[in-house]
Amino acid sequence: MHVESHHSLEELKRLERGERDARRARRLRIVILAIEGFTAPAVAMSVGLSRRVCQSWVQRYNRFGREGLEDQRGRKPGGPLTPEQQQQICTRLEVGPLPEDRVCSLRGRDVKRILIEEFGVLRSLSSVYKLLHRLGFSCLRPRPRHRKADPELQKKFCQGLPGRLEQLSRAHPDKQLRVFFQDESRFGQQGTMTTVWARKGSRPTAVRQTEYDYLWVIGAVCPETGQAEGLLSPRLNTDVINVFLEQFAGTITEDEHAVMLWDGAGFHTSKRLQVPDNITLIQLPPYSPELNPIENLWHYLKSHYWSNRTYEDYDELEQAAIDTWRLAVLDVDLMMSVCAAKYLKSADSK
């Protein structure tokens, strides 16, 4: 164990001999043995404490010197961090791992180390997790973000969208605007995996298919009403999108006008695209799938229905897609939840 040179070995031994408190004397003995080159297990066996406790006292000494070996009692209820420190640790966690952390994700033991090194707070791993939950943090899987995404352009788009919708509302005074998000997802025999319940310590298995049949699921969802419209196709091009738009336009009532937000794929910007009169298209910023909440629908369908399974052929893929659409996508309450667009204000014009 590494020990900082706050005191010489002779000074520490003199302090140990003069220490009347047995607990502080034992902590000094831990530091002395560590300086003398004893391993953590050997130190633990010598003083009758666990290896981790011995390492923690050495860390405290490294951080604060002799004061780090004092009892940490009499704290006010509410945890070891002041409000300012709580804000600082929240900021530290939101920034993510720094180069000196040498990890790609901060785990509980990393946060424990940060508390010791940057805030001088020593806590057990279980206490660290309690602190994280108390501060409102949870261990979540990040949503993928394209490295070419432009945050400023995305922010500008979100800020300007209500104004664009207001202009469309004035252009169609006798219509009620309905905002839909559109996208396509490939569903096929290149299988995906999702989590399952299993006994602790086990490693469950599931078949992951690696064959090549697939189809395209083309969809549009209105987060406000939960209305969802879709089309299955063995291929994806401008002609297929034209068929989808024609069929989608037939679902819009006479007193409504649809505003469809979608990405800038080539078949969305083709000169051969035919847009019905009751649909207005708005293109999302480049590389911005996070602004298209129907992306959440594809994740939902894959994690709940399409993963950990095999499909014999195209017909079986098609039937699975149809069954899933009827089971999940036609549930308007579910769609309003899964495809909620927090940045989108209500598009009602009345």
VOGU-3710 file (C-alpha; in Angstrom, 3 decimals, decimal comma):
1> mhveshhsle> 0,000/0,000/0,000  1,291/3,453/-0,919  1,644/5,896/2,004  2,180/9,643/1,638  5,163/11,056/3,547  3,289/13,261/6,018  5,473/11,918/8,851  8,621/9,888/9,095  8,407/6,309/10,333  10,070/7,301/13,611
11> elkrlerger> 7,554/10,126/14,161  4,624/7,751/13,626  6,058/5,210/16,052  6,544/7,950/18,648  2,941/9,077/18,126  1,743/5,504/18,521  3,616/5,067/21,797  2,162/8,269/23,203  -1,409/7,659/21,975  -3,818/6,868/24,810
21> darrarrlri> -6,798/6,071/22,590  -6,544/2,423/21,547  -8,456/2,934/18,312  -6,254/5,785/17,105  -3,155/3,815/18,155  -4,318/0,896/16,018  -4,868/3,208/13,046  -1,337/4,537/13,447  -0,119/0,923/13,570  -1,884/0,302/10,225
31> vilaiegfta> -0,004/3,200/8,625  3,295/2,116/10,183  2,960/-1,435/8,911  2,031/-0,141/5,456  5,178/2,031/5,384  7,244/-0,979/6,442  6,044/-2,799/3,353  3,398/-5,147/4,718  0,604/-6,062/2,326  -3,009/-5,149/3,088
41> pavamsvgls> -3,952/-8,758/4,079  -0,902/-8,955/6,356  -1,741/-5,625/8,002  -5,358/-6,727/8,436  -4,284/-9,960/10,115  -1,896/-8,078/12,400  -4,426/-5,520/13,707  -7,547/-7,690/13,573  -9,495/-5,644/11,025  -10,648/-6,322/7,485
51> rrvcqswvqr> -8,381/-5,602/4,535  -10,727/-2,939/3,183  -10,914/-1,107/6,495  -7,128/-1,020/6,679  -6,884/0,291/3,124  -9,488/2,942/3,919  -7,531/4,237/6,913  -4,369/4,430/4,801  -6,319/6,384/2,177  -7,592/8,720/4,874
61> ynrfgregle> -4,048/9,250/6,126  -2,801/9,899/2,597  -5,504/12,505/2,115  -5,503/14,320/5,482  -2,437/13,210/7,388  -2,838/12,422/11,083  -6,214/14,231/11,198  -7,568/11,613/8,821  -7,181/8,990/11,547  -9,544/10,793/13,922
71> dqrgrkpggp> -13,069/9,536/14,575  -15,663/10,962/12,205  -18,550/11,340/14,618  -21,103/13,944/15,508  -22,171/14,811/11,986  -25,570/16,307/11,486  -28,192/14,053/9,906  -28,530/14,247/6,135  -25,259/12,760/4,889  -21,595/13,715/4,744
81> ltpeqqqqic> -21,875/16,320/1,986  -22,822/19,963/2,319  -25,372/21,336/-0,190  -22,493/22,886/-2,137  -20,655/19,558/-2,198  -23,796/17,755/-3,291  -24,097/20,117/-6,236  -20,432/19,597/-7,056  -20,701/15,811/-7,018  -23,844/16,000/-9,181
91> trlevgplpe> -21,926/18,108/-11,691  -19,001/15,693/-11,545  -21,260/12,730/-12,297  -23,079/14,514/-15,121  -19,784/15,390/-16,808  -18,852/11,704/-16,801  -15,451/10,041/-16,554  -12,387/12,260/-16,835  -9,132/11,040/-18,428  -7,582/10,566/-14,997
101> drvcslrgrd> -10,429/8,232/-14,003  -9,163/5,777/-16,666  -12,582/4,166/-17,085  -15,378/4,560/-19,654  -18,162/4,607/-17,050  -18,220/5,589/-13,390  -19,202/2,617/-11,234  -19,946/2,646/-7,530  -16,328/2,048/-6,547  -15,233/4,911/-8,819
111> vkrilieefg> -17,670/7,267/-7,100  -16,367/6,012/-3,750  -12,825/6,903/-4,841  -13,937/10,340/-6,056  -15,607/11,039/-2,707  -12,374/10,189/-0,929  -9,934/11,953/-3,257  -11,945/15,039/-4,183  -14,241/15,561/-1,185  -12,434/13,865/1,683
121> vlrslssvyk> -15,453/11,688/2,462  -14,977/8,013/3,231  -18,066/5,848/2,787  -18,791/2,184/2,232  -19,915/1,042/-1,193  -23,495/0,521/0,003  -23,541/4,067/1,410  -22,263/5,383/-1,921  -25,205/3,782/-3,744  -27,636/5,232/-1,194
131> llhrlgfscl> -26,093/8,663/-1,729  -26,432/8,352/-5,500  -30,110/7,451/-5,220  -30,695/10,272/-2,733  -29,163/12,712/-5,218  -31,565/11,476/-7,898  -29,158/9,325/-9,901  -29,820/5,908/-11,380  -27,704/3,603/-13,541  -29,118/4,057/-17,047
141> rprprhrkad> -28,025/2,957/-20,497  -27,167/6,068/-22,583  -29,094/6,772/-25,733  -26,819/6,643/-28,816  -25,846/10,034/-30,226  -24,143/10,539/-33,580  -20,711/12,102/-33,298  -21,594/14,560/-36,105  -24,690/15,861/-34,340  -24,799/19,649/-33,891
151> pelqkkfcqg> -26,228/20,488/-30,426  -26,643/24,161/-31,315  -28,599/23,345/-34,463  -30,774/20,919/-32,522  -31,450/23,545/-29,871  -32,325/26,117/-32,515  -34,689/23,644/-34,188  -36,513/22,882/-30,926  -36,828/26,566/-30,074  -38,119/27,453/-33,533
161> lpgrleqlsr> -40,573/24,568/-33,923  -43,483/26,176/-31,993  -43,260/29,207/-34,271  -43,313/27,049/-37,402  -46,353/25,194/-36,097  -48,052/28,493/-35,339  -47,477/29,613/-38,933  -48,962/26,373/-40,225  -51,921/26,832/-37,911  -52,591/30,275/-39,379
171> ahpdkqlrvf> -52,199/28,849/-42,889  -54,907/26,263/-42,131  -57,325/28,189/-39,882  -60,136/25,680/-40,309  -57,962/22,682/-39,476  -56,574/21,173/-36,307  -52,872/20,428/-36,533  -51,702/16,936/-35,641  -47,945/16,431/-35,347  -46,637/13,018/-36,376
181> fqdesrfgqq> -43,124/11,624/-36,229  -42,122/9,244/-39,018  -39,308/6,751/-39,400  -38,389/3,312/-40,760  -36,820/0,318/-39,064  -35,424/-2,874/-40,536  -36,693/-6,057/-38,874  -35,126/-9,339/-39,871  -33,187/-12,485/-39,158  -30,118/-10,607/-37,949
191> gtmttvwark> -31,316/-11,148/-34,387  -30,957/-8,897/-31,384  -30,685/-9,749/-27,682  -32,576/-8,364/-24,724  -32,439/-8,896/-20,976  -34,119/-11,819/-19,196  -34,682/-12,766/-15,572  -32,217/-15,426/-14,395  -30,705/-16,673/-11,174  -27,870/-14,627/-9,720
201> gsrptavrqt> -24,468/-15,813/-10,840  -25,807/-17,560/-13,934  -25,298/-16,616/-17,578  -28,518/-17,395/-19,486  -28,367/-18,140/-23,197  -30,656/-17,248/-26,086  -30,504/-17,952/-29,799  -29,182/-15,075/-31,876  -30,141/-15,622/-35,499  -27,621/-14,670/-38,186
211> eydylwviga> -29,541/-15,160/-41,439  -30,471/-12,559/-43,995  -34,202/-12,213/-44,672  -35,659/-8,894/-43,541  -38,433/-6,402/-44,116  -38,967/-2,705/-43,469  -41,439/-1,406/-40,916  -42,493/2,120/-41,890  -44,418/4,040/-39,260  -45,752/7,390/-38,110
221> vcpetgqaeg> -46,977/8,180/-34,598  -48,729/11,208/-33,112  -47,493/11,578/-29,499  -50,483/13,778/-28,648  -53,229/11,299/-29,594  -51,341/8,002/-29,773  -52,517/7,432/-33,355  -50,076/5,183/-35,226  -50,044/4,247/-38,901  -47,688/1,768/-40,528
231> llsprlntdv> -46,693/-0,115/-43,652  -44,596/-3,262/-44,168  -42,403/-3,520/-47,253  -39,654/-5,865/-48,503  -37,746/-2,836/-49,816  -37,392/0,875/-49,061  -37,259/3,613/-51,694  -39,116/6,725/-52,808  -41,919/4,733/-54,443  -42,606/2,897/-51,179
241> invfleqfag> -42,604/6,186/-49,232  -45,086/7,615/-51,745  -47,397/4,646/-51,138  -47,042/5,157/-47,397  -47,832/8,887/-47,631  -50,883/8,207/-49,796  -52,251/5,644/-47,370  -51,369/7,813/-44,360  -53,174/10,813/-45,874  -56,351/8,722/-46,005
251> titedehavm> -56,303/8,360/-42,209  -56,366/12,135/-41,605  -59,883/13,440/-41,006  -61,380/16,363/-42,921  -60,964/18,774/-40,011  -57,268/17,948/-39,444  -53,944/18,740/-41,098  -50,942/16,488/-40,453  -47,454/17,844/-39,810  -44,919/15,077/-40,327
261> lwdgagfhts> -41,422/15,369/-38,876  -38,817/13,029/-40,325  -35,108/12,767/-41,079  -33,240/13,730/-44,232  -32,899/10,280/-45,814  -32,641/10,283/-49,599  -36,116/8,859/-50,125  -37,486/11,688/-47,918  -35,922/14,405/-50,052  -36,251/12,908/-53,533
271> krlqvpdnit> -37,689/15,073/-56,323  -40,054/12,186/-57,082  -41,638/12,453/-53,641  -45,397/13,019/-53,815  -46,802/14,793/-50,762  -50,610/14,866/-50,293  -52,228/18,251/-49,686  -53,247/17,406/-46,126  -49,631/16,728/-45,041  -46,822/19,218/-44,374
281> liqlppyspe> -43,303/17,856/-44,036  -40,679/19,215/-41,624  -37,152/17,858/-41,791  -35,301/17,213/-38,548  -31,690/18,421/-38,114  -29,034/16,038/-39,479  -27,846/13,199/-37,240  -30,585/13,828/-34,682  -32,464/10,582/-33,969  -32,931/11,747/-30,371
291> lnpienlwhy> -35,363/14,392/-31,696  -37,497/11,698/-33,331  -39,416/9,885/-30,553  -40,616/7,113/-32,870  -37,045/5,814/-32,491  -38,156/4,808/-28,994  -40,855/2,651/-30,570  -38,288/0,574/-32,464  -36,287/0,065/-29,269  -39,466/-0,900/-27,437
301> lkshywsnrt> -40,549/-3,437/-30,055  -37,103/-5,016/-30,228  -36,664/-5,261/-26,465  -40,217/-6,520/-25,768  -41,153/-8,602/-28,809  -38,545/-9,113/-31,522  -35,409/-10,164/-29,618  -34,235/-13,588/-28,383  -36,270/-15,221/-31,155  -35,731/-16,883/-34,519
311> yedydeleqa> -37,779/-16,485/-37,702  -37,961/-19,198/-40,348  -38,501/-16,969/-43,392  -39,906/-13,672/-44,676  -43,508/-14,787/-44,120  -42,802/-15,466/-40,454  -41,115/-12,079/-40,082  -44,118/-10,388/-41,660  -46,583/-12,175/-39,393  -44,527/-11,309/-36,300
321> aidtwrlavl> -44,469/-7,641/-37,336  -48,236/-7,615/-37,922  -48,963/-9,330/-34,602  -46,709/-6,918/-32,742  -48,284/-3,886/-34,401  -51,750/-5,039/-33,397  -50,668/-5,937/-29,884  -48,581/-2,892/-28,995  -48,692/-0,113/-31,570  -52,488/0,117/-31,706
331> dvdlmmsvca> -52,488/0,767/-27,949  -52,869/4,562/-27,993  -51,962/5,003/-24,321  -48,766/3,034/-24,830  -47,839/5,086/-27,894  -48,460/8,352/-26,056  -46,002/7,134/-23,417  -43,333/5,445/-25,561  -43,285/8,174/-28,233  -43,705/11,200/-25,981
341> akylksadsk> -41,871/14,263/-27,325  -41,002/16,424/-24,337  -39,671/19,251/-26,459  -42,867/19,475/-28,506  -45,626/21,759/-27,309  -49,229/20,938/-28,061  -50,048/21,392/-31,740  -53,713/22,169/-31,155  -54,810/25,165/-33,152  -58,126/25,590/-31,403
//
